[in-house]
Structures are given as structure tokens and as C-alpha cells.
Amino acid sequence: MAFAPTFSRRGLLAASAALALAASSAGLARAAAAPEAFLEAIYGAYRGEGDGVDLGDRAALDSYFTPDLAGMIADDRARAEAADDVPLLDGDPFIDAQDWEIENLAVTVEHGADGKATGHVRFVNAGTPVAVDVMLVETPAGWRIRDIHWPNGSLRGLYTH
């Protein structure tokens, strides 16, 4: 004698709710992985009395920058320390300054092709308007910065010119 599975209305509702929850969780994970969320997490650290982003060690560099750019920054720091000198990056790359009083922060993202995006960050620092463009690339580890363009140069340009 064969048994046919029976489904109660309550069981079907529970299964439907579980599927809906799983779908919404996946949607939240995708939203959190968006370049907008990546940049908001960075620049949110500068709002109000924020301490900014700590880039003090290689793990921190790797969590924000592409491996090659993180390596350039780390190598420059090591070179400067060995020579008892100042590194080429002598300030905060996200705001193009050493000190900050950030106001009117706005972040927009222009989505490109092939897992690339450009973040346009605008703010006022200590009364001076600032425009920073952040070139992003999606990696297996998530979104990472491949370059930052400031009004008078770029992060990658510090190491390639």
C-alpha cells in the first residue's frame, strides 16, 4: 500500500512563509553587497563626531582596496618606516585631508559594466567644498576600491608617477 503525502493548510503556509523569508534575506544580502552600501559604510564613519576609517594594518587595507592597491599602500608605508620618512599617502585617502569637519555629505553611485562602479562623494570639509570620486570593482571578497580621484590627483597616481 503506497502512502501519498498529505499537506495541511498550516504546513503550506509555514513553507510559503519560510520561502518568502529566505527570498527577502537573499535580497537584503544583495543590497548590503551593493556599492552604495560599501561606500555608505566608509563615509558614515566621517559623519558627526566620527573617527573616520582606520587603515592601520594590512587586513584593514585589504578590506577596502583591491589587492594590488592595498599592496602599494602597504609597501609605501614599509619603505617610509624603514627610511624614517613620511609615506606618499600622508593623509586620509577617503577625504583627501589629514583633519576633518565633514558636513553636507552626499554619496551617489554610477553603475558601470562588468562589476565596476564609480562613487561620487561630495561634502564640505572645514568650510571647503570637496569632490572625491571612488572607482570600485566587484571582487570575490565584495566591492573594493581600485582608485580614488581627488581634485589634484589620485591614490593610484601617488604610486605610479
DSSP file (Angstrom, degrees, kcal/mol; ACC not computed):
  #  RESIDUE AA STRUCTURE BP1 BP2  ACC     N-H-->O    O-->H-N    N-H-->O    O-->H-N    TCO  KAPPA ALPHA  PHI   PSI    X-CA   Y-CA   Z-CA
    1    1 A M              0   0    0      0, 0.0     2,-0.3     0, 0.0     0, 0.0   0.000 360.0 360.0 360.0 125.8    0.0    0.0    0.0
    2    2 A A        -     0   0    0      1,-0.0     2,-0.5     0, 0.0     0, 0.0  -0.656 360.0-141.7 -91.7 143.8    1.5    3.3   -1.0
    3    3 A F        -     0   0    0     -2,-0.3     3,-0.0     3,-0.0    -1,-0.0  -0.906   7.6-150.0-107.1 131.1    1.2    6.4    1.0
    4    4 A A        -     0   0    0     -2,-0.5     2,-0.0     1,-0.0     0, 0.0  -0.818  28.3-110.2 -94.8 135.9    0.6    9.8   -0.6
    5    5 A P        -     0   0    0      0, 0.0     2,-0.4     0, 0.0    -1,-0.0  -0.379  31.0-148.0 -64.7 143.0    2.0   12.7    1.3
    6    6 A T        -     0   0    0     -2,-0.0     2,-0.5    -3,-0.0    -3,-0.0  -0.908   5.6-155.9-113.2 143.4   -0.6   15.0    2.7
    7    7 A F        -     0   0    0     -2,-0.4     2,-0.2     4,-0.0     3,-0.0  -0.970   6.2-149.6-120.8 125.2   -0.2   18.7    3.1
    8    8 A S     >  -     0   0    0     -2,-0.5     4,-2.4     1,-0.1     5,-0.2  -0.547  26.2-118.1 -86.1 159.3   -2.1   20.7    5.7
    9    9 A R  H  > S+     0   0    0      1,-0.2     4,-2.3     2,-0.2     5,-0.2   0.895 117.9  52.6 -61.8 -39.5   -3.1   24.3    5.0
   10   10 A R  H  > S+     0   0    0      2,-0.2     4,-2.3     1,-0.2    -1,-0.2   0.897 108.7  50.2 -63.7 -41.2   -1.0   25.2    8.0
   11   11 A G  H  > S+     0   0    0      2,-0.2     4,-2.4     1,-0.2    -2,-0.2   0.898 110.4  49.1 -64.4 -41.6    2.0   23.3    6.6
   12   12 A L  H  X S+     0   0    0     -4,-2.4     4,-2.5     2,-0.2    -2,-0.2   0.896 111.2  49.9 -65.0 -39.6    1.7   25.0    3.3
   13   13 A L  H  X S+     0   0    0     -4,-2.3     4,-2.5     2,-0.2    -2,-0.2   0.910 111.1  49.1 -64.6 -41.7    1.5   28.4    4.9
   14   14 A A  H  X S+     0   0    0     -4,-2.3     4,-2.3     2,-0.2    -2,-0.2   0.916 112.4  47.9 -64.2 -42.5    4.6   27.7    7.0
   15   15 A A  H  X S+     0   0    0     -4,-2.4     4,-2.3     2,-0.2    -2,-0.2   0.908 112.3  49.4 -64.5 -41.6    6.5   26.5    3.9
   16   16 A S  H  X S+     0   0    0     -4,-2.5     4,-2.4     1,-0.2    -2,-0.2   0.910 110.9  49.7 -63.3 -42.4    5.4   29.6    2.0
   17   17 A A  H  X S+     0   0    0     -4,-2.5     4,-2.4     2,-0.2    -1,-0.2   0.898 110.0  51.1 -63.9 -40.3    6.5   31.9    4.8
   18   18 A A  H  X S+     0   0    0     -4,-2.3     4,-2.5     2,-0.2    -2,-0.2   0.912 111.0  48.1 -64.1 -42.4    9.9   30.2    5.0
   19   19 A L  H  X S+     0   0    0     -4,-2.3     4,-2.4     2,-0.2    -2,-0.2   0.906 111.7  49.7 -64.4 -40.9   10.5   30.6    1.3
   20   20 A A  H  X S+     0   0    0     -4,-2.4     4,-2.4     2,-0.2    -2,-0.2   0.907 111.2  49.4 -64.0 -41.4    9.4   34.3    1.5
   21   21 A L  H  X S+     0   0    0     -4,-2.4     4,-2.5     2,-0.2    -2,-0.2   0.918 110.8  49.5 -63.7 -43.7   11.8   34.9    4.4
   22   22 A A  H  X S+     0   0    0     -4,-2.5     4,-2.2     1,-0.2    -2,-0.2   0.910 111.5  49.3 -62.0 -41.7   14.7   33.2    2.5
   23   23 A A  H  X S+     0   0    0     -4,-2.4     4,-1.9     1,-0.2    -2,-0.2   0.904 112.4  47.0 -65.3 -41.2   14.0   35.3   -0.6
   24   24 A S  H  X S+     0   0    0     -4,-2.4     4,-2.3     2,-0.2    -1,-0.2   0.873 110.4  52.9 -70.4 -34.6   13.9   38.5    1.4
   25   25 A S  H  X S+     0   0    0     -4,-2.5     4,-2.5     2,-0.2    -2,-0.2   0.908 109.1  49.6 -64.3 -41.2   17.1   37.6    3.3
   26   26 A A  H  X S+     0   0    0     -4,-2.2     4,-2.3     1,-0.2    -2,-0.2   0.896 110.2  51.3 -63.8 -38.6   18.8   37.0    0.0
   27   27 A G  H  X S+     0   0    0     -4,-1.9     4,-2.3     2,-0.2    -2,-0.2   0.897 110.0  49.0 -64.3 -40.2   17.6   40.4   -1.2
   28   28 A L  H  X S+     0   0    0     -4,-2.3     4,-2.7     2,-0.2    -2,-0.2   0.900 109.8  51.7 -65.4 -40.2   19.0   42.0    1.9
   29   29 A A  H  X S+     0   0    0     -4,-2.5     4,-1.4     1,-0.2    -2,-0.2   0.918 110.9  47.8 -63.3 -41.6   22.3   40.3    1.4
   30   30 A R  H  < S+     0   0    0     -4,-2.3     4,-0.2     2,-0.2    -2,-0.2   0.911 112.0  49.9 -64.0 -40.8   22.5   41.6   -2.2
   31   31 A A  H >< S+     0   0    0     -4,-2.3     3,-1.4     1,-0.2     6,-0.4   0.906 109.8  50.5 -63.8 -40.8   21.5   45.1   -1.1
   32   32 A A  H 3< S+     0   0    0     -4,-2.7    -1,-0.2     1,-0.3    -2,-0.2   0.796 108.7  53.3 -67.1 -26.7   24.2   45.0    1.6
   33   33 A A  T 3< S+     0   0    0     -4,-1.4    -1,-0.3    -5,-0.2   110,-0.2   0.432  86.1 113.9 -87.0   1.1   26.7   43.9   -1.0
   34   34 A A  S <> S-     0   0    0     -3,-1.4     4,-1.9    -4,-0.2     3,-0.3  -0.353  79.5-117.9 -71.7 152.6   25.8   46.9   -3.3
   35   35 A P  H  > S+     0   0    0      0, 0.0     4,-2.5     0, 0.0     5,-0.2   0.834 114.4  60.4 -60.6 -31.1   28.5   49.5   -4.0
   36   36 A E  H  > S+     0   0    0      1,-0.2     4,-2.7     2,-0.2     5,-0.2   0.933 106.0  46.1 -60.3 -45.1   26.2   52.1   -2.3
   37   37 A A  H  > S+     0   0    0     -6,-0.4     4,-2.2    -3,-0.3    -1,-0.2   0.893 110.7  53.5 -65.5 -39.7   26.3   50.2    1.0
   38   38 A F  H  X S+     0   0    0     -4,-1.9     4,-1.5     2,-0.2    -2,-0.2   0.936 114.0  41.4 -59.2 -48.2   30.0   49.7    0.7
   39   39 A L  H  X S+     0   0    0     -4,-2.5     4,-3.0     1,-0.2     5,-0.3   0.883 111.9  54.5 -70.1 -38.5   30.6   53.5    0.3
   40   40 A E  H  X S+     0   0    0     -4,-2.7     4,-2.0    -5,-0.2    -1,-0.2   0.886 106.5  53.1 -62.6 -36.9   28.0   54.4    2.9
   41   41 A A  H  < S+     0   0    0     -4,-2.2     4,-0.5    -5,-0.2    -1,-0.2   0.894 114.0  43.0 -64.0 -39.1   29.8   52.2    5.4
   42   42 A I  H >< S+     0   0    0     -4,-1.5     3,-1.4    -5,-0.2    -2,-0.2   0.983 119.8  38.7 -68.8 -57.7   33.0   54.0    4.7
   43   43 A Y  H >< S+     0   0    0     -4,-3.0     3,-1.6     1,-0.3     4,-0.4   0.706 102.3  71.2 -74.3 -19.2   31.8   57.6    4.6
   44   44 A G  G >< S+     0   0    0     -4,-2.0     3,-1.0    -5,-0.3    -1,-0.3   0.790  87.8  67.3 -61.6 -26.3   29.4   57.1    7.5
   45   45 A A  G <  S+     0   0    0     -3,-1.4     7,-2.8    -4,-0.5    -1,-0.3   0.568  99.2  51.2 -70.7  -8.3   32.5   56.9    9.7
   46   46 A Y  G <  S+     0   0    0     -3,-1.6    56,-0.5     5,-0.2    -1,-0.2   0.467  84.4 109.1-106.4  -5.7   33.1   60.6    9.0
   47   47 A R  S X  S-     0   0    0     -3,-1.0     3,-2.1    -4,-0.4     5,-0.1  -0.427  89.1 -25.3 -72.6 146.3   29.7   61.9    9.8
   48   48 A G  T 3  S-     0   0    0     54,-0.4    54,-0.3     1,-0.3    -3,-0.0  -0.269 135.5 -12.4  57.5-126.9   29.3   64.0   13.0
   49   49 A E  T 3  S+     0   0    0     52,-0.1    -1,-0.3     2,-0.0    -2,-0.1   0.061  95.7 154.2 -93.5  24.1   32.0   63.2   15.5
   50   50 A G    <   -     0   0    0     -3,-2.1    -5,-0.1     1,-0.1     3,-0.1  -0.119  46.7-138.5 -58.1 150.2   33.1   60.1   13.6
   51   51 A D        -     0   0    0      1,-0.3    -5,-0.2     3,-0.0    -1,-0.1   0.420  40.2-130.1 -88.6  -0.5   36.6   58.8   13.9
   52   52 A G        -     0   0    0     -7,-2.8     2,-0.5    -5,-0.1    -1,-0.3  -0.348  44.8 -42.7  79.3-167.5   37.0   58.0   10.2
   53   53 A V        -     0   0    0     -3,-0.1     2,-0.7    -2,-0.1    41,-0.1  -0.868  51.5-134.2-104.7 129.3   38.2   54.7    8.8
   54   54 A D        +     0   0    0     -2,-0.5     3,-0.2     1,-0.1    -2,-0.1  -0.734  28.0 170.4 -84.3 115.5   41.2   53.0   10.5
   55   55 A L        +     0   0    0     -2,-0.7    -1,-0.1     1,-0.1     6,-0.1  -0.148  32.6 129.9-111.7  35.3   43.6   51.8    7.8
   56   56 A G        +     0   0    0      4,-0.1     2,-0.3     5,-0.0    -1,-0.1   0.648  64.7  30.2 -71.5 -18.7   46.3   50.9   10.3
   57   57 A D  S  > S-     0   0    0     -3,-0.2     4,-2.1     1,-0.1     3,-0.3  -0.874  84.6-101.8-138.7 172.3   47.1   47.4    9.1
   58   58 A R  H  > S+     0   0    0     -2,-0.3     4,-2.8     1,-0.2     5,-0.2   0.854 117.3  57.9 -63.5 -36.3   47.2   45.2    6.0
   59   59 A A  H  > S+     0   0    0      1,-0.2     4,-1.2     2,-0.2    -1,-0.2   0.907 107.7  47.8 -61.9 -40.1   43.9   43.5    6.9
   60   60 A A  H  > S+     0   0    0     -3,-0.3     4,-0.6     2,-0.2     3,-0.4   0.924 111.4  50.1 -65.1 -44.0   42.2   46.8    7.0
   61   61 A L  H >X S+     0   0    0     -4,-2.1     4,-2.9     1,-0.2     3,-1.2   0.920 109.4  52.0 -59.2 -43.6   43.7   47.8    3.7
   62   62 A D  H 3< S+     0   0    0     -4,-2.8    -1,-0.2     1,-0.3    -2,-0.2   0.761 103.1  58.8 -65.8 -25.1   42.6   44.5    2.1
   63   63 A S  H 3< S+     0   0    0     -4,-1.2    -1,-0.3    -3,-0.4    -2,-0.2   0.630 120.3  25.7 -80.6 -11.5   39.0   45.1    3.3
   64   64 A Y  H << S+     0   0    0     -3,-1.2    81,-2.9    -4,-0.6     2,-0.2   0.701 116.8  51.5-116.6 -34.2   38.7   48.4    1.4
   65   65 A F  B  < S-a  145   0A   0     -4,-2.9    81,-0.2    79,-0.3    -1,-0.1  -0.696  85.3 -96.8-113.1 157.8   41.2   48.2   -1.6
   66   66 A T     >  -     0   0    0     79,-2.5     4,-3.0    -2,-0.2     5,-0.3  -0.322  47.6-105.2 -61.5 155.3   42.0   45.9   -4.4
   67   67 A P  H  > S+     0   0    0      0, 0.0     4,-2.2     0, 0.0     5,-0.1   0.878 119.6  49.6 -55.5 -40.4   44.9   43.6   -3.6
   68   68 A D  H  > S+     0   0    0      2,-0.2     4,-1.9     1,-0.2     5,-0.1   0.913 114.2  44.0 -67.6 -40.0   47.3   45.5   -5.8
   69   69 A L  H  > S+     0   0    0      2,-0.2     4,-2.2     1,-0.2    -1,-0.2   0.903 112.5  51.8 -71.2 -40.0   46.4   48.9   -4.4
   70   70 A A  H  X S+     0   0    0     -4,-3.0     4,-2.6     1,-0.2    -1,-0.2   0.902 110.1  51.3 -59.2 -40.1   46.5   47.6   -0.8
   71   71 A G  H  X S+     0   0    0     -4,-2.2     4,-2.9    -5,-0.3     5,-0.2   0.894 107.4  51.8 -64.1 -40.5   49.9   46.3   -1.6
   72   72 A M  H  X S+     0   0    0     -4,-1.9     4,-2.2     2,-0.2    -2,-0.2   0.922 112.4  45.7 -61.5 -43.9   51.1   49.6   -3.0
   73   73 A I  H  X S+     0   0    0     -4,-2.2     4,-2.2     2,-0.2    -2,-0.2   0.937 115.2  46.4 -65.3 -46.6   50.0   51.4    0.2
   74   74 A A  H  X S+     0   0    0     -4,-2.6     4,-2.3     1,-0.2    -2,-0.2   0.908 112.7  49.7 -63.5 -42.9   51.5   48.8    2.5
   75   75 A D  H  X S+     0   0    0     -4,-2.9     4,-2.6     1,-0.2    -1,-0.2   0.898 110.3  50.7 -63.3 -40.5   54.8   48.7    0.6
   76   76 A D  H  X S+     0   0    0     -4,-2.2     4,-2.7    -5,-0.2    -1,-0.2   0.907 110.0  49.9 -64.5 -41.5   55.0   52.5    0.7
   77   77 A R  H  X S+     0   0    0     -4,-2.2     4,-2.7     2,-0.2    -2,-0.2   0.925 111.8  48.0 -62.0 -44.0   54.4   52.5    4.4
   78   78 A A  H  X S+     0   0    0     -4,-2.3     4,-2.5     2,-0.2    -2,-0.2   0.916 112.4  49.4 -63.7 -42.8   57.1   49.9    5.0
   79   79 A R  H  X S+     0   0    0     -4,-2.6     4,-1.7     1,-0.2    -2,-0.2   0.928 113.0  47.0 -60.2 -46.1   59.5   51.9    2.8
   80   80 A A  H  <>S+     0   0    0     -4,-2.7     5,-3.4     1,-0.2     4,-0.3   0.903 112.3  49.3 -65.0 -41.6   58.8   55.1    4.7
   81   81 A E  H ><5S+     0   0    0     -4,-2.7     3,-1.1     1,-0.2    -1,-0.2   0.919 110.4  50.4 -64.5 -42.7   59.1   53.4    8.1
   82   82 A A  H 3<5S+     0   0    0     -4,-2.5    -1,-0.2     1,-0.3    -2,-0.2   0.828 116.2  42.2 -63.9 -31.6   62.5   51.8    7.1
   83   83 A A  T 3<5S-     0   0    0     -4,-1.7    -1,-0.3    -5,-0.2    -2,-0.2   0.359 110.5-121.0 -94.9   4.3   63.8   55.2    5.9
   84   84 A D  T < 5S+     0   0    0     -3,-1.1    -3,-0.2    -4,-0.3     2,-0.2   0.940  73.9 127.2  51.2  49.6   62.3   57.1    8.9
   85   85 A D      < -     0   0    0     -5,-3.4    -1,-0.2    -6,-0.1    -2,-0.1  -0.651  67.7 -91.8-126.4 177.4   60.3   59.1    6.3
   86   86 A V        -     0   0    0     -2,-0.2     4,-0.1    -3,-0.1    -9,-0.0  -0.799  43.9-117.0 -94.2 135.5   56.7   60.1    5.6
   87   87 A P        -     0   0    0      0, 0.0   -10,-0.1     0, 0.0    -1,-0.1  -0.272  23.7-112.6 -67.4 160.5   54.7   57.8    3.3
   88   88 A L  S    S+     0   0    0      1,-0.2     2,-1.2   -15,-0.1   -15,-0.1   0.887 112.8  65.2 -60.2 -38.8   53.5   59.2    0.0
   89   89 A L        +     0   0    0    -16,-0.1     2,-0.3     1,-0.1    -1,-0.2  -0.740  65.8 165.5 -85.8  96.1   49.9   58.8    1.3
   90   90 A D        +     0   0    0     -2,-1.2     2,-0.3    -4,-0.1    -1,-0.1  -0.425  55.8  24.9-112.3  54.4   50.2   61.4    4.1
   91   91 A G  S    S-     0   0    0     -2,-0.3     7,-0.3     7,-0.1     3,-0.0  -0.965 103.7 -51.9 173.4-174.4   46.5   61.8    4.9
   92   92 A D  B >>> -F   97   0B   0      5,-3.1     4,-1.6    -2,-0.3     5,-1.1  -0.759  40.1-155.3 -87.8 118.9   43.2   60.1    4.8
   93   93 A P  T 345S+     0   0    0      0, 0.0    -1,-0.1     0, 0.0    62,-0.1   0.767  88.6  60.3 -68.6 -23.2   42.5   58.9    1.2
   94   94 A F  T 345S+     0   0    0      1,-0.2   -51,-0.0   -41,-0.1    38,-0.0   0.791 121.7  21.0 -75.8 -26.4   38.7   58.9    1.6
   95   95 A I  T <45S-     0   0    0     -3,-0.7    -1,-0.2     2,-0.2     3,-0.1   0.417  98.1-124.5-121.3  -0.7   38.5   62.6    2.3
   96   96 A D  T  <5S+     0   0    0     -4,-1.6     2,-0.3     1,-0.2    -2,-0.0   0.900  79.0  85.4  58.1  44.4   41.8   63.9    0.9
   97   97 A A  B   <S-F   92   0B   0     -5,-1.1    -5,-3.1     1,-0.1    -2,-0.2  -0.978  74.6-131.5-161.3 166.1   42.8   65.5    4.1
   98   98 A Q  S    S+     0   0    0     -2,-0.3     2,-0.3    -7,-0.3    -1,-0.1   0.744  95.9  31.5 -93.4 -30.2   44.5   64.9    7.5
   99   99 A D  S    S-     0   0    0     -4,-0.1     2,-0.4    -7,-0.1    -1,-0.1  -0.871  73.5-163.2-125.4 158.2   41.8   66.5    9.6
  100  100 A W        +     0   0    0     -2,-0.3     2,-0.2    -3,-0.1    25,-0.1  -0.999  32.9 174.0-150.9 148.2   38.1   66.8    9.0
  101  101 A E        -     0   0    0     -2,-0.4    25,-1.9     2,-0.1    26,-0.4  -0.718  37.8-162.3-139.4  82.7   34.9   68.5   10.0
  102  102 A I  E     +B  125   0A   0    -56,-0.5   -54,-0.4   -54,-0.3     2,-0.3  -0.518  17.4 164.5 -82.6 132.3   32.6   66.9    7.5
  103  103 A E  E     +B  124   0A   0     21,-2.3    21,-2.8    -2,-0.3    -2,-0.1  -0.930  57.3  21.6-135.8 161.3   29.2   68.5    6.6
  104  104 A N  E    S-     0   0A   0     -2,-0.3     2,-0.3    19,-0.2    -1,-0.1   0.856  75.3-174.5  51.0  45.1   26.7   68.0    3.8
  105  105 A L  E     +     0   0A   0     18,-0.1     2,-0.4    -3,-0.1    18,-0.2  -0.557   6.7 175.9 -74.8 128.9   28.0   64.6    2.9
  106  106 A A  E     -B  122   0A   0     16,-2.8    16,-2.8    -2,-0.3     2,-0.5  -0.998  10.3-169.9-136.9 132.3   26.4   63.1   -0.2
  107  107 A V  E     +B  121   0A   0     -2,-0.4     2,-0.3    14,-0.2    14,-0.2  -0.985   9.2 172.0-123.7 125.0   27.2   59.8   -1.9
  108  108 A T  E     -B  120   0A   0     12,-2.2    12,-3.3    -2,-0.5     2,-0.4  -0.932  18.0-145.5-126.0 155.8   25.9   58.7   -5.3
  109  109 A V  E     -B  119   0A   0     -2,-0.3     2,-0.6    10,-0.2    10,-0.2  -0.979   5.0-158.1-128.0 132.8   26.9   55.7   -7.4
  110  110 A E  E     -B  118   0A   0      8,-2.9     8,-2.4    -2,-0.4     2,-0.4  -0.941  22.8-140.8-105.7 114.7   27.1   55.4  -11.1
  111  111 A H  E     -B  117   0A   0     -2,-0.6     6,-0.2     6,-0.2     2,-0.1  -0.605  22.4-174.2 -80.8 131.5   26.9   51.7  -12.1
  112  112 A G        -     0   0    0      4,-2.6     3,-0.3    -2,-0.4     2,-0.2  -0.357  28.9 -80.1-108.1-168.0   29.2   50.6  -14.9
  113  113 A A  S >  S+     0   0    0      1,-0.2     3,-0.6    -2,-0.1    -1,-0.1  -0.495  99.7  25.5 -91.7 163.9   29.6   47.3  -16.8
  114  114 A D  T 3  S-     0   0    0      1,-0.2    -1,-0.2    -2,-0.2    24,-0.2   0.854 133.5 -50.8  55.3  44.8   31.5   44.2  -15.8
  115  115 A G  T 3  S+     0   0    0     -3,-0.3    23,-3.1     1,-0.2     2,-0.3   0.824 105.2 127.3  68.0  32.3   31.3   44.7  -12.0
  116  116 A K  E <   + C   0 137A   0     -3,-0.6    -4,-2.6    21,-0.2     2,-0.3  -0.901  28.1 168.4-120.1 152.2   32.5   48.2  -11.9
  117  117 A A  E     -BC 111 136A   0     19,-1.7    19,-3.3    -2,-0.3     2,-0.5  -0.979  24.5-138.2-153.9 158.6   31.0   51.4  -10.4
  118  118 A T  E     -BC 110 135A   0     -8,-2.4    -8,-2.9    -2,-0.3     2,-0.5  -0.987  13.6-151.7-124.9 123.5   32.0   54.9   -9.6
  119  119 A G  E     -BC 109 134A   0     15,-3.3    15,-3.0    -2,-0.5     2,-0.7  -0.814   4.4-155.9 -93.4 129.6   31.1   56.6   -6.3
  120  120 A H  E     -BC 108 133A   0    -12,-3.3   -12,-2.2    -2,-0.5     2,-0.5  -0.921  14.5-172.2-106.4 112.8   30.7   60.3   -6.4
  121  121 A V  E     +BC 107 132A   0     11,-3.3    11,-2.9    -2,-0.7     2,-0.4  -0.916   5.3 179.4-112.7 126.3   31.3   61.7   -2.9
  122  122 A R  E     +BC 106 131A   0    -16,-2.8   -16,-2.8    -2,-0.5     2,-0.3  -0.982  14.9 138.7-128.0 137.0   30.6   65.4   -2.2
  123  123 A F  E     - C   0 130A   0      7,-2.0     7,-3.3    -2,-0.4     2,-0.5  -0.969  47.4-110.4-161.9 172.0   31.0   67.1    1.1
  124  124 A V  E     -BC 103 129A   0    -21,-2.8   -21,-2.3    -2,-0.3     2,-0.6  -0.977  27.7-165.0-114.1 125.0   32.2   70.2    2.8
  125  125 A N  E >  S-BC 102 128A   0      3,-2.9     3,-2.0    -2,-0.5   -23,-0.2  -0.944  73.5 -25.8-115.2 114.5   35.3   69.8    5.0
  126  126 A A  T 3  S-     0   0    0    -25,-1.9    -1,-0.2    -2,-0.6   -24,-0.1   0.870 129.7 -46.1  51.5  40.9   36.0   72.7    7.4
  127  127 A G  T 3  S+     0   0    0    -26,-0.4    -1,-0.3     1,-0.2   -25,-0.1   0.343 117.3 110.0  89.9  -6.3   34.1   75.1    5.1
  128  128 A T  E <   -C  125   0A   0     -3,-2.0    -3,-2.9     2,-0.0    -1,-0.2  -0.900  68.2-125.8-107.5 125.1   35.7   74.0    1.8
  129  129 A P  E     -C  124   0A   0      0, 0.0     2,-0.4     0, 0.0    -5,-0.3  -0.449  30.9-168.1 -66.3 138.6   33.6   72.0   -0.7
  130  130 A V  E     -C  123   0A   0     -7,-3.3    -7,-2.0    -2,-0.1     2,-0.5  -0.986  13.8-163.7-132.5 139.1   35.3   68.7   -1.7
  131  131 A A  E     +C  122   0A   0     -2,-0.4     2,-0.4    -9,-0.2    -9,-0.2  -0.992  12.6 176.7-123.0 125.2   34.6   66.3   -4.6
  132  132 A V  E     -C  121   0A   0    -11,-2.9   -11,-3.3    -2,-0.5     2,-0.5  -0.993  14.0-157.3-128.2 133.8   36.0   62.8   -4.4
  133  133 A D  E     -CD 120 149A   0     16,-2.4    16,-3.5    -2,-0.4     2,-0.6  -0.958   7.4-158.3-114.1 128.0   35.4   60.0   -7.0
  134  134 A V  E     -CD 119 148A   0    -15,-3.0   -15,-3.3    -2,-0.5     2,-0.6  -0.915   6.4-149.2-111.3 116.5   35.9   56.4   -5.9
  135  135 A M  E     -CD 118 147A   0     12,-2.7    11,-3.0    -2,-0.6    12,-1.3  -0.753  23.4-169.0 -86.9 121.4   36.5   53.8   -8.6
  136  136 A L  E     -CD 117 145A   0    -19,-3.3   -19,-1.7    -2,-0.6     2,-0.3  -0.791  15.6-171.8-114.6 152.7   35.1   50.5   -7.5
  137  137 A V  E     -CD 116 144A   0      7,-2.4     7,-2.4    -2,-0.3     2,-0.5  -0.996  26.3-123.1-140.0 140.5   35.3   46.9   -8.7
  138  138 A E  E     + D   0 143A   0    -23,-3.1     5,-0.2    -2,-0.3     7,-0.0  -0.730  36.2 178.1 -85.6 126.2   33.4   43.9   -7.5
  139  139 A T  E >   - D   0 142A   0      3,-2.4     3,-1.9    -2,-0.5   -73,-0.0  -0.681  48.3 -96.0-117.3 171.5   35.7   41.1   -6.4
  140  140 A P  T 3  S+     0   0    0      0, 0.0     3,-0.1     0, 0.0    -2,-0.0   0.789 128.7  52.4 -58.5 -25.1   35.0   37.7   -4.9
  141  141 A A  T 3  S-     0   0    0      1,-0.4     2,-0.2     0, 0.0    -3,-0.0   0.476 125.0 -97.5 -87.6  -3.1   35.5   39.3   -1.5
  142  142 A G  E <  S- D   0 139A   0     -3,-1.9    -3,-2.4     2,-0.0    -1,-0.4  -0.741  71.2 -14.3 117.1-169.1   33.0   42.1   -2.3
  143  143 A W  E     + D   0 138A   0     -2,-0.2     2,-0.3    -5,-0.2    -5,-0.2  -0.483  65.0 179.8 -72.3 137.6   33.3   45.6   -3.5
  144  144 A R  E     - D   0 137A   0     -7,-2.4    -7,-2.4    -2,-0.2     2,-0.5  -0.951  30.6-108.6-136.6 156.9   36.8   47.1   -3.4
  145  145 A I  E     +aD  65 136A   0    -81,-2.9   -79,-2.5    -2,-0.3    -9,-0.2  -0.735  26.3 178.2 -88.3 125.7   38.4   50.4   -4.3
  146  146 A R  E    S-     0   0A   0    -11,-3.0     2,-0.3    -2,-0.5   -10,-0.2   0.610  71.7 -12.0-100.1 -16.7   40.7   50.3   -7.3
  147  147 A D  E     - D   0 135A   0    -12,-1.3   -12,-2.7     8,-0.1     2,-0.4  -0.936  53.2-143.6-171.8 157.1   41.4   54.1   -7.2
  148  148 A I  E     - D   0 134A   0     -2,-0.3     7,-2.5   -14,-0.2     2,-0.6  -0.998  16.8-153.0-128.3 127.1   40.3   57.3   -5.6
  149  149 A H  E     -ED 154 133A   0    -16,-3.5   -16,-2.4    -2,-0.4     5,-0.2  -0.892  14.0-175.5-104.2 124.5   40.4   60.5   -7.6
  150  150 A W  E >   -E  153   0A   0      3,-3.1     3,-1.3    -2,-0.6   -18,-0.1  -0.580  45.2 -93.9-105.2 172.6   40.8   63.8   -5.7
  151  151 A P  T 3  S+     0   0    0      0, 0.0     3,-0.1     0, 0.0   -19,-0.1   0.821 124.7  32.2 -57.3 -30.0   40.7   67.3   -7.1
  152  152 A N  T 3  S-     0   0    0      1,-0.1     2,-0.3     0, 0.0    -3,-0.0  -0.019 130.0 -37.9-120.8  32.0   44.5   67.3   -7.5
  153  153 A G  E <   -E  150   0A   0     -3,-1.3    -3,-3.1     5,-0.0     2,-0.3  -0.962  63.4 -87.5 149.2-165.2   45.4   63.7   -8.3
  154  154 A S  E  >  -E  149   0A   0     -2,-0.3     4,-1.1    -5,-0.2    -5,-0.2  -0.966  24.1-118.4-144.0 160.3   44.6   60.1   -7.4
  155  155 A L  H >> S+     0   0    0     -7,-2.5     3,-1.0    -2,-0.3     4,-0.7   0.954 117.5  45.3 -62.8 -51.5   45.6   57.5   -4.9
  156  156 A R  H >> S+     0   0    0      1,-0.3     3,-1.1    -8,-0.2     4,-1.0   0.872 106.8  61.9 -61.1 -36.0   46.9   55.1   -7.5
  157  157 A G  H 3> S+     0   0    0      1,-0.3     4,-1.2     2,-0.2    -1,-0.3   0.780  91.6  65.9 -61.5 -27.7   48.7   58.0   -9.1
  158  158 A L  H << S+     0   0    0     -4,-1.1    -1,-0.3    -3,-1.0    -2,-0.2   0.858 111.7  34.8 -58.4 -34.2   50.8   58.5   -6.0
  159  159 A Y  H << S+     0   0    0     -3,-1.1    -1,-0.2    -4,-0.7    -2,-0.2   0.536 119.0  47.6-101.7  -9.3   52.4   55.2   -6.6
  160  160 A T  H  <        0   0    0     -4,-1.0    -2,-0.2    -3,-0.2    -3,-0.2   0.450 360.0 360.0-114.3  -1.2   52.6   55.1  -10.4
  161  161 A H     <        0   0    0     -4,-1.2    -2,-0.1    -5,-0.2    -3,-0.1   0.411 360.0 360.0-109.8 360.0   54.1   58.5  -11.2
